[in-house]
Amino acid sequence: MTDKPGKFKEQDHPSGKGRKRPSSEGGMMLLQLCLCLIIFLSLNYFAGNHQSVWDLSQDKNFSLSNQTRSLLQSKTLGARESPVEIIAALRRNSAHYARISSVLDAYERLSEGAIQVRLIDYVRDSDAAIAIADEYNTAFVEDTIIINALPSFARGSSSQSPERNEEELRKAHIRFIAVQDMLVFSSDQRRGRRLIGYRDEDQITASLRRALEGNPRRVYFVADKSQIGGSEEDAPWTFLSRTFTSLNIEMAPFRISGLDQIPDDAAGVALVAPRFDLNPQEMDVLRNYWKRPKAAIFVVLDPTSKEQPPNIRAFLREHGVTPRAVRLSTSKGSQRAFDIPATFTNAAATGDLGNASTLFEGATSSLELRENAEDLELRQILPLALITADEGVTAQPLDGSPSVPGPHYLAASVSRGNERNEQTAESTSRMVIVANKDFLRPRSRQKEHIDFLRNTSNWLIGREELSGIGPKPVRYYKLLLSSEKVSFVNKLNLFFVPGLFLLISLFVWNSRRS
C-alpha cells in the first residue's frame, strides 16, 4: 500500500519519533512571541500604574514606621481639600540627596495624593529657587525642606483674611526643616566629627504633624510640686519637652499653688515625680479639672520615696490605682538586681506595643489595680494595666515586711466616662500612671520607652489613631576587616564570582550544542 505524494508517516522518520511540520513550528514561535509581547506590555502597564516598594532588610530600616503610616492615612490628612506641599531644596551633588529624596518619595506614595513633593536644586535652578524664597520669605543658604499645610481658604489672595490672621496662619501651618538637623554625628579624637546616621523620618513626621494641626496643644507641667532635672545631656526635662514637641504638644510649666482653676486651654496636666503633696485647695483645683470633658492627667511616681504624697495617693486610689511602697527586684543567684523585665499589655493606650518586652532600670515600684470593681463601674471608671512585670520579679516592701505577691504592674491607665458609646467616647477623661521615673533618663532609656511615651500621650489627648511604633534612626556601621579578609573579598568579587557565571554559561552552551 502506497502513501499519497507529499506526505510521510511519522514512523518513517529515522529516529522513530514524531516530527512536526515546519509550518507548525513557525506558527508556535509566532504565538510565543505574541504572548511574550502581551506579558511585557501588561507588566509595564501595571508597574507604571501600581507602584510598590519592598524593603528586604532584616529590621525594615528603609521602611516608614507605623507611626508615620498612621499619620499619612489619618483623617486629618485625608480630609483636606488641597494636598500638603513639600518643597525639598536640595543640591543634586549633595551626599544626602539620594537618601532624602527617597524618603520624601515614600511619603508622597503612601499618602495617596494627599502630599505633593517638589524637588529643586537651588544652585542650578536659581530662578525657581528665588521665586520660592520670595513666596516663603526665606533664603536658601543650605539644604532645606519646606512643608506647607495651609488650609485651602488661606491659599488664595490676602484679601480673603486680615493681614495678621494670614501671618498667624502661615506661622502655624508652614514649617522649615534644615537637612543638617536630620543628621546624626559622632566625634572622636582620631577621626573628628563624622556622620553616623539619619533621623530624617522623625524630623519630617514631627514637622508634618505640627504643620497639619497648626498651633500646638498645651500640657501644663506642675513645676512647684514635681521634681525633675538632671545635669547630664538630654536630661529628663529636655527629653520630655522634645518628645511632646514632636507630637505638637507644648509643655508649659506652671505653679498650681494659688490658682483657682487649671487654664481653659489645657489639653492635659503632667505631674512628674511629685516631691511635695497637694494641699486641699490644690486638690480641689485638680479634681475640678478632672471633671471636665477630655481632661488628661499624666503622673510619673518616684519609687525612691518611702511613701507617696497622701493626697495624691488618695486621688489615685479613688480611681482604682494604688501605689505600693515596694521595690521590685530580680534574683541572680545570691545577688539582687533592680533591672525589671516587663511586657506591654494590649490596652489601647500602648498602641502597637502590645506583647512587646522591655527592661526598666533603676528604682521601680508597683501599682495595685482594682479592675472590674463594681463601685468603679457604677462611676464609669475603668482602670487597665499597661505594663506588667515578668514572672520571677519580687516586690519587697520598704518597711522590711514580707514580699508582696504578684502580679506587679508598672504602669496603668484610667478612663472616666463611657468609651463604648460613640457619642460620649470622645468626651471621656483619661489618666496614665507610671511607677518608674528613671526611664526618662538617657542611661536607662529604651526605644520602647520612647514609643510608650508617644503612644500614651496621643491616647491622653484623643489621638490614638496616630499611635504606633515610632521611626528608628538609620545608622552607619563600620565593618572592621583585616588585610587578609579584604584581599579575599577582592578576589571573590574579581575572580570567583565572574568565574562562576562563566562556568554556568559554558555548561548551558554545551548542553544546547549537544
C-alpha positions as CSV (number, residue, x, y, z in Angstrom):
1,M,0.0,0.0,0.0
2,T,1.5,3.3,-1.1
3,D,1.1,6.7,0.5
4,K,0.0,9.8,-1.3
5,P,2.7,12.1,-2.6
6,G,3.8,14.9,-0.4
7,K,3.1,13.1,2.9
8,F,5.0,10.7,5.0
9,K,4.3,8.7,8.1
10,E,5.7,9.7,11.5
11,Q,7.2,6.2,11.9
12,D,9.2,6.6,8.7
13,H,11.5,9.1,10.4
14,P,14.9,7.6,11.1
15,S,14.8,8.5,14.8
16,G,11.5,6.7,15.2
17,K,9.9,9.8,16.8
18,G,7.2,12.1,15.5
19,R,8.2,15.2,13.7
20,K,6.0,18.3,13.4
21,R,5.7,20.2,10.2
22,P,7.9,23.2,9.6
23,S,4.8,25.4,9.3
24,S,3.6,24.3,12.7
25,E,6.9,25.2,14.3
26,G,6.8,28.7,12.8
27,G,3.2,29.3,14.0
28,M,4.1,28.1,17.5
29,M,7.1,30.5,17.6
30,L,4.9,33.4,16.4
31,L,2.4,32.6,19.1
32,Q,5.1,32.6,21.8
33,L,6.4,35.9,20.6
34,C,2.9,37.4,20.8
35,L,2.4,36.1,24.3
36,C,5.7,37.4,25.4
37,L,4.9,40.8,24.0
38,I,1.5,40.8,25.7
39,I,3.1,39.8,29.1
40,F,5.8,42.5,28.7
41,L,3.2,45.2,27.9
42,S,1.0,44.1,30.8
43,L,3.9,44.1,33.3
44,N,4.9,47.6,32.0
45,Y,1.4,48.9,32.4
46,F,0.9,47.5,36.0
47,A,4.4,48.7,37.0
48,G,3.6,52.2,35.8
49,N,0.2,52.5,37.5
50,H,0.6,50.3,40.6
51,Q,4.0,51.1,42.1
52,S,5.2,49.1,45.1
53,V,8.4,49.0,47.1
54,W,9.8,46.1,49.1
55,D,12.2,46.5,52.0
56,L,14.3,43.4,52.2
57,S,16.4,44.4,55.1
58,Q,16.0,42.4,58.3
59,D,14.9,45.2,60.6
60,K,13.0,47.2,57.9
61,N,15.4,50.1,58.2
62,F,14.3,51.6,54.9
63,S,10.5,51.5,55.5
64,L,8.5,54.2,57.1
65,S,7.4,53.4,60.7
66,N,3.8,52.5,61.7
67,Q,3.5,55.9,63.4
68,T,4.3,57.7,60.2
69,R,2.0,55.5,58.2
70,S,-0.8,56.2,60.6
71,L,-0.3,59.9,60.1
72,L,-0.3,59.6,56.3
73,Q,-3.5,57.6,56.4
74,S,-5.2,59.7,59.1
75,K,-8.5,61.6,58.6
76,T,-6.6,64.9,59.4
77,L,-4.6,64.5,56.2
78,G,-7.2,62.7,54.1
79,A,-10.0,65.2,54.7
80,R,-8.0,68.1,53.3
81,E,-9.4,69.8,50.2
82,S,-5.9,70.7,48.9
83,P,-2.8,68.5,49.2
84,V,0.1,69.3,51.5
85,E,3.0,70.7,49.5
86,I,6.6,69.6,50.5
87,I,9.4,71.5,48.8
88,A,12.8,70.0,49.1
89,A,15.5,72.5,48.2
90,L,18.4,70.1,47.8
91,R,21.6,70.2,45.8
92,R,21.9,67.3,43.5
93,N,25.6,66.9,44.3
94,S,24.8,66.7,48.0
95,A,25.7,63.4,49.7
96,H,22.2,63.3,51.3
97,Y,20.2,63.9,48.1
98,A,19.5,60.2,47.4
99,R,18.5,59.4,51.0
100,I,16.2,62.4,51.5
101,S,14.6,62.2,48.1
102,S,13.8,58.5,48.5
103,V,12.2,59.2,51.9
104,L,10.1,62.0,50.6
105,D,9.0,59.8,47.7
106,A,7.8,57.3,50.2
107,Y,5.7,60.0,52.0
108,E,4.1,61.0,48.7
109,R,3.4,57.5,47.6
110,L,1.8,56.3,50.9
111,S,-0.3,59.5,51.2
112,E,-2.1,58.5,48.0
113,G,-2.2,62.1,46.6
114,A,-2.6,63.9,49.9
115,I,1.0,65.1,49.7
116,Q,2.8,66.5,46.7
117,V,6.6,66.6,46.8
118,R,8.7,69.0,44.7
119,L,12.5,68.7,44.4
120,I,14.5,71.7,43.4
121,D,18.2,72.3,43.1
122,Y,18.5,75.8,44.4
123,V,22.0,76.2,42.9
124,R,21.3,75.0,39.3
125,D,17.7,76.2,39.1
126,S,18.3,79.6,40.6
127,D,15.2,81.3,39.0
128,A,12.8,78.8,40.6
129,A,14.6,78.9,43.9
130,I,14.3,82.7,44.0
131,A,10.6,82.5,43.3
132,I,10.1,80.0,46.1
133,A,12.3,82.0,48.5
134,D,10.2,85.1,47.8
135,E,7.0,83.2,48.4
136,Y,8.1,81.8,51.7
137,N,10.1,84.9,52.8
138,T,13.3,82.9,53.2
139,A,16.7,82.4,51.6
140,F,18.4,79.1,50.6
141,V,21.8,79.0,52.1
142,E,21.7,75.3,53.0
143,D,19.6,72.3,52.1
144,T,16.1,72.9,53.4
145,I,12.7,71.2,53.4
146,I,9.5,73.3,53.5
147,I,6.2,71.8,54.5
148,N,3.2,73.9,53.5
149,A,-0.1,72.6,55.1
150,L,-2.0,75.9,54.8
151,P,-5.8,75.3,54.7
152,S,-7.4,75.8,51.3
153,F,-9.1,79.1,52.2
154,A,-5.8,80.6,53.2
155,R,-4.1,79.7,49.9
156,G,-5.9,82.4,48.0
157,S,-5.3,86.1,47.9
158,S,-4.5,88.0,51.0
159,S,-7.8,90.0,50.7
160,Q,-9.7,87.0,52.0
161,S,-8.4,87.4,55.5
162,P,-6.8,90.2,57.6
163,E,-3.1,90.5,57.3
164,R,-2.5,89.5,60.9
165,N,-4.6,86.3,60.6
166,E,-2.8,85.4,57.4
167,E,0.6,85.8,59.1
168,E,-0.5,83.7,62.0
169,L,-1.8,81.0,59.7
170,R,1.4,80.9,57.8
171,K,3.4,80.7,61.0
172,A,1.2,77.8,62.3
173,H,0.9,75.7,59.1
174,I,4.3,76.3,57.3
175,R,7.4,74.5,58.7
176,F,11.0,74.7,57.8
177,I,13.5,71.8,58.3
178,A,17.2,72.1,57.8
179,V,18.7,68.9,56.5
180,Q,21.6,69.5,58.8
181,D,19.3,68.9,61.7
182,M,18.4,65.4,60.4
183,L,22.0,64.2,60.5
184,V,23.5,62.2,63.4
185,F,27.2,62.9,64.1
186,S,29.8,61.3,66.3
187,S,33.0,62.9,67.5
188,D,36.2,61.2,68.5
189,Q,39.8,62.2,68.8
190,R,41.1,60.1,65.9
191,R,38.6,60.9,63.1
192,G,36.9,64.0,64.4
193,R,33.3,64.7,63.7
194,R,31.7,62.2,61.3
195,L,28.3,61.3,60.0
196,I,26.9,58.1,61.5
197,G,23.3,58.1,60.6
198,Y,20.0,59.9,59.9
199,R,16.9,60.9,61.8
200,D,15.1,62.3,58.8
201,E,11.8,60.5,59.2
202,D,11.5,61.6,62.9
203,Q,12.0,65.2,61.9
204,I,9.7,65.2,58.8
205,T,6.9,63.4,60.6
206,A,7.0,65.7,63.6
207,S,7.1,68.8,61.3
208,L,4.3,67.4,59.2
209,R,2.1,66.8,62.2
210,R,2.8,70.4,63.5
211,A,2.0,71.9,60.1
212,L,-1.3,69.9,59.8
213,E,-2.6,70.8,63.3
214,G,-1.3,74.3,63.4
215,N,-1.0,75.7,66.9
216,P,0.2,73.1,69.4
217,R,-1.9,71.7,72.2
218,R,-0.7,72.7,75.7
219,V,0.0,70.4,78.6
220,Y,0.7,72.2,81.9
221,F,3.6,70.8,83.9
222,V,3.1,71.2,87.7
223,A,6.6,72.7,88.4
224,D,6.1,73.6,92.0
225,K,5.2,70.0,93.0
226,S,7.3,68.0,90.6
227,Q,11.0,67.1,90.9
228,I,12.6,66.5,87.5
229,G,16.0,67.5,86.4
230,G,19.5,66.2,85.8
231,S,22.8,67.7,84.8
232,E,23.5,65.2,82.0
233,E,23.0,65.9,78.4
234,D,19.5,65.1,77.2
235,A,18.1,65.4,80.8
236,P,14.6,64.2,81.6
237,W,13.0,67.6,81.2
238,T,14.7,68.0,77.8
239,F,13.6,64.6,76.7
240,L,10.0,65.1,77.8
241,S,9.8,68.5,76.2
242,R,11.3,67.3,72.9
243,T,9.1,64.2,72.8
244,F,5.9,66.3,73.4
245,T,7.1,68.9,70.9
246,S,7.4,66.1,68.2
247,L,3.7,65.4,68.9
248,N,2.8,69.1,68.5
249,I,2.3,69.4,72.3
250,E,3.8,72.2,74.3
251,M,5.0,71.6,77.8
252,A,4.2,74.7,79.8
253,P,5.5,74.8,83.4
254,F,3.1,76.5,85.9
255,R,2.5,76.7,89.6
256,I,-0.7,75.2,90.9
257,S,-0.4,76.9,94.3
258,G,-2.7,80.0,94.5
259,L,-4.6,79.0,91.3
260,D,-8.4,78.9,91.3
261,Q,-8.6,76.5,88.3
262,I,-6.5,74.9,85.6
263,P,-6.4,77.2,82.5
264,D,-9.1,76.5,80.0
265,D,-6.7,75.9,77.1
266,A,-5.1,72.9,78.9
267,A,-5.0,69.7,76.9
268,G,-3.5,67.9,79.9
269,V,-1.7,68.2,83.2
270,A,1.6,66.5,84.0
271,L,2.8,65.6,87.5
272,V,6.2,64.1,87.3
273,A,7.9,62.6,90.4
274,P,5.9,64.7,93.0
275,R,8.1,65.8,95.8
276,F,5.5,67.8,97.7
277,D,1.9,66.9,98.3
278,L,-1.1,69.0,97.1
279,N,-3.0,70.8,99.8
280,P,-6.8,70.5,100.0
281,Q,-7.3,73.7,97.9
282,E,-4.9,72.5,95.2
283,M,-6.6,69.1,95.2
284,D,-9.9,70.8,94.6
285,V,-8.4,72.5,91.5
286,L,-7.1,69.2,90.2
287,R,-10.4,67.4,90.9
288,N,-12.4,70.2,89.1
289,Y,-10.1,69.8,86.1
290,W,-10.6,66.1,86.1
291,K,-14.3,66.5,85.9
292,R,-14.0,68.4,82.6
293,P,-14.7,66.5,79.4
294,K,-11.5,65.4,77.7
295,A,-9.4,66.0,80.8
296,A,-5.9,64.3,80.7
297,I,-3.5,63.7,83.6
298,F,0.0,62.2,83.2
299,V,1.6,61.0,86.5
300,V,5.1,59.6,87.0
301,L,5.8,58.4,90.5
302,D,9.1,58.4,92.4
303,P,9.7,54.9,93.7
304,T,12.6,56.1,95.9
305,S,10.1,57.8,98.3
306,K,9.2,55.8,101.3
307,E,5.6,56.8,100.7
308,Q,3.8,58.7,98.1
309,P,2.2,62.1,98.9
310,P,-1.0,61.2,100.8
311,N,-3.5,63.4,98.9
312,I,-2.2,62.4,95.5
313,R,-2.2,58.7,96.6
314,A,-5.8,59.0,97.8
315,F,-6.8,60.6,94.5
316,L,-5.3,57.7,92.5
317,R,-6.8,55.1,94.9
318,E,-10.3,56.6,94.3
319,H,-9.8,55.7,90.6
320,G,-8.7,52.1,91.2
321,V,-4.9,52.6,91.2
322,T,-3.0,52.3,94.4
323,P,0.8,53.0,94.5
324,R,2.6,50.4,96.6
325,A,5.6,51.2,98.9
326,V,7.7,48.4,97.5
327,R,10.9,48.0,95.5
328,L,10.8,45.5,92.6
329,S,13.9,43.3,92.0
330,T,15.1,40.1,90.4
331,S,17.4,37.4,91.8
332,K,20.6,36.3,90.1
333,G,21.9,33.6,92.4
334,S,22.6,35.3,95.7
335,Q,22.5,38.8,94.3
336,R,19.6,41.1,93.7
337,A,19.2,43.1,90.6
338,F,16.9,46.1,90.0
339,D,16.6,45.8,86.3
340,I,13.0,44.7,85.8
341,P,11.9,42.8,82.7
342,A,8.4,43.7,81.7
343,T,5.8,43.3,79.0
344,F,3.4,45.7,77.5
345,T,-0.3,44.8,77.5
346,N,-2.8,45.1,74.6
347,A,-4.5,48.1,76.1
348,A,-5.5,50.9,73.7
349,A,-3.1,53.3,75.3
350,T,0.0,51.3,74.3
351,G,-0.8,51.2,70.6
352,D,1.2,48.7,68.7
353,L,3.4,47.8,71.7
354,G,1.1,45.0,72.8
355,N,3.0,41.9,74.0
356,A,6.4,43.6,73.4
357,S,9.0,43.1,76.0
358,T,11.2,45.8,77.6
359,L,13.5,46.5,80.5
360,F,13.1,49.1,83.2
361,E,16.3,50.1,85.0
362,G,16.7,51.9,88.3
363,A,14.2,52.0,91.1
364,T,10.7,50.6,90.3
365,S,7.7,50.2,92.4
366,S,4.3,48.6,91.5
367,L,0.7,49.5,91.3
368,E,-2.3,47.7,92.7
369,L,-5.3,47.8,90.3
370,R,-8.9,47.2,91.0
371,E,-10.0,46.1,87.6
372,N,-13.7,45.2,87.1
373,A,-14.6,46.6,90.5
374,E,-18.4,47.2,90.8
375,D,-18.2,50.5,92.6
376,L,-15.8,51.8,89.8
377,E,-18.1,50.5,87.1
378,L,-21.0,52.4,88.6
379,R,-19.0,55.6,88.4
380,Q,-17.9,54.7,84.8
381,I,-14.2,54.5,85.9
382,L,-12.1,51.9,84.1
383,P,-8.5,51.2,85.3
384,L,-6.4,49.0,83.0
385,A,-2.8,47.6,83.2
386,L,-0.4,48.9,80.6
387,I,2.9,47.3,81.7
388,T,3.2,44.0,83.6
389,A,6.4,42.7,85.3
390,D,7.5,39.3,84.2
391,E,7.5,36.2,86.4
392,G,10.3,36.0,88.8
393,V,10.1,39.6,89.9
394,T,9.6,40.1,93.6
395,A,8.2,43.1,95.4
396,Q,9.9,43.9,98.7
397,P,8.2,46.4,100.9
398,L,10.3,49.3,102.0
399,D,9.4,48.7,105.7
400,G,11.1,45.3,105.6
401,S,7.9,43.2,105.8
402,P,7.4,40.0,103.7
403,S,7.4,40.3,99.9
404,V,4.1,41.2,98.2
405,P,2.7,38.6,95.8
406,G,2.1,39.4,92.1
407,P,1.1,40.4,89.6
408,H,3.1,43.6,89.6
409,Y,2.0,46.4,87.3
410,L,4.5,49.1,86.4
411,A,2.0,51.4,84.6
412,A,-1.8,51.8,84.3
413,S,-4.4,53.8,82.6
414,V,-7.7,55.2,83.9
415,S,-10.6,56.4,81.8
416,R,-13.6,58.2,83.2
417,G,-16.8,58.1,81.1
418,N,-18.5,55.7,78.7
419,E,-15.9,54.9,75.9
420,R,-18.1,52.2,74.4
421,N,-20.7,54.8,73.3
422,E,-19.6,56.6,70.1
423,Q,-21.4,59.8,71.2
424,T,-19.6,60.0,74.5
425,A,-16.3,58.3,73.7
426,E,-14.6,61.5,72.6
427,S,-15.5,63.4,75.8
428,T,-14.0,60.9,78.3
429,S,-11.3,61.9,80.6
430,R,-8.1,59.9,80.7
431,M,-5.1,59.4,83.0
432,V,-1.8,57.5,82.8
433,I,0.3,56.5,85.9
434,V,3.9,55.1,85.6
435,A,5.7,53.7,88.7
436,N,9.2,54.4,87.4
437,K,10.9,57.8,86.8
438,D,14.3,56.6,85.7
439,F,13.0,55.6,82.2
440,L,13.2,59.3,81.5
441,R,17.0,59.4,82.0
442,P,19.2,58.8,78.9
443,R,21.2,56.0,80.6
444,S,18.1,53.9,81.3
445,R,16.0,54.9,78.3
446,Q,15.0,52.2,75.8
447,K,13.5,52.6,72.3
448,E,10.2,51.1,73.6
449,H,10.0,53.7,76.4
450,I,10.0,56.5,73.8
451,D,7.2,54.8,71.8
452,F,5.3,54.2,75.1
453,L,5.5,57.9,76.0
454,R,4.4,58.9,72.5
455,N,1.5,56.4,72.4
456,T,0.2,57.2,75.8
457,S,0.4,60.9,75.1
458,N,-1.6,60.5,71.9
459,W,-4.1,58.4,73.8
460,L,-4.5,61.0,76.5
461,I,-5.4,63.8,74.1
462,G,-7.6,61.6,71.9
463,R,-5.3,60.9,69.0
464,E,-4.9,57.2,69.5
465,E,-5.3,56.7,65.7
466,L,-1.8,58.2,65.4
467,S,-0.2,55.8,67.8
468,G,2.3,53.2,66.6
469,I,5.9,52.2,66.6
470,G,8.0,55.3,66.0
471,P,10.7,55.8,63.4
472,K,14.2,54.3,64.1
473,P,17.3,56.3,63.3
474,V,19.3,54.9,60.4
475,R,22.9,54.5,61.4
476,Y,26.1,53.6,59.5
477,Y,28.3,50.9,61.0
478,K,31.9,50.4,60.2
479,L,32.9,46.9,59.3
480,L,36.4,46.1,60.5
481,L,38.3,43.6,58.4
482,S,41.9,42.5,58.4
483,S,44.0,42.9,55.3
484,E,43.8,39.1,54.6
485,K,40.0,39.3,54.6
486,V,39.9,42.4,52.4
487,S,42.2,40.6,49.9
488,F,39.9,37.5,50.0
489,V,36.8,39.7,49.4
490,N,38.5,41.4,46.4
491,K,39.5,38.1,44.9
492,L,35.9,36.8,45.4
493,N,34.5,39.8,43.6
494,L,37.1,40.0,40.8
495,F,37.7,36.3,40.0
496,F,35.5,33.7,41.7
497,V,32.1,35.3,41.1
498,P,32.7,36.1,37.4
499,G,34.3,32.7,37.0
500,L,31.2,31.0,38.5
501,F,29.0,32.7,36.0
502,L,31.4,31.8,33.2
503,L,31.2,28.2,34.1
504,I,27.4,28.3,34.2
505,S,27.3,29.9,30.8
506,L,29.7,27.3,29.3
507,F,27.6,24.5,30.8
508,V,24.4,25.9,29.3
509,W,26.1,26.5,25.9
510,N,27.4,22.9,25.9
511,S,24.0,21.5,26.8
512,R,22.3,23.4,23.9
513,R,25.1,22.3,21.5
514,S,24.7,18.6,22.3
